[in-house]
């Protein structure tokens, strides 16, 4: 995620309260950093990483 996207998410996380968060295409290092940040924010249990946008959308829609 870009710096702006992370900032926007952090600012609105209490308002938005997402049920699921899908992250697409992150390399292994970015995934590790994201997992640490999400764990600190208490969102690691609702977040899953995917290789493709189609996989992510299927999971978000409950198809998988």
Residue pairs with C-beta under 8 A, 6 or more apart in sequence:
1 9
1 23
1 34
6 37
9 16
10 41
13 41
13 43
18 43
18 46
19 46
20 46
20 47
20 48
20 59
20 60
21 38
21 43
21 46
21 47
21 48
22 47
22 48
22 49
22 50
22 56
22 57
22 59
22 60
23 31
23 34
23 47
23 48
23 49
23 50
23 56
24 49
24 50
24 51
24 52
24 53
24 55
24 56
25 50
25 51
25 52
26 34
26 49
31 49
34 47
34 49
35 44
35 47
38 44
38 47
48 56
48 59
50 56
50 59
55 64
58 64
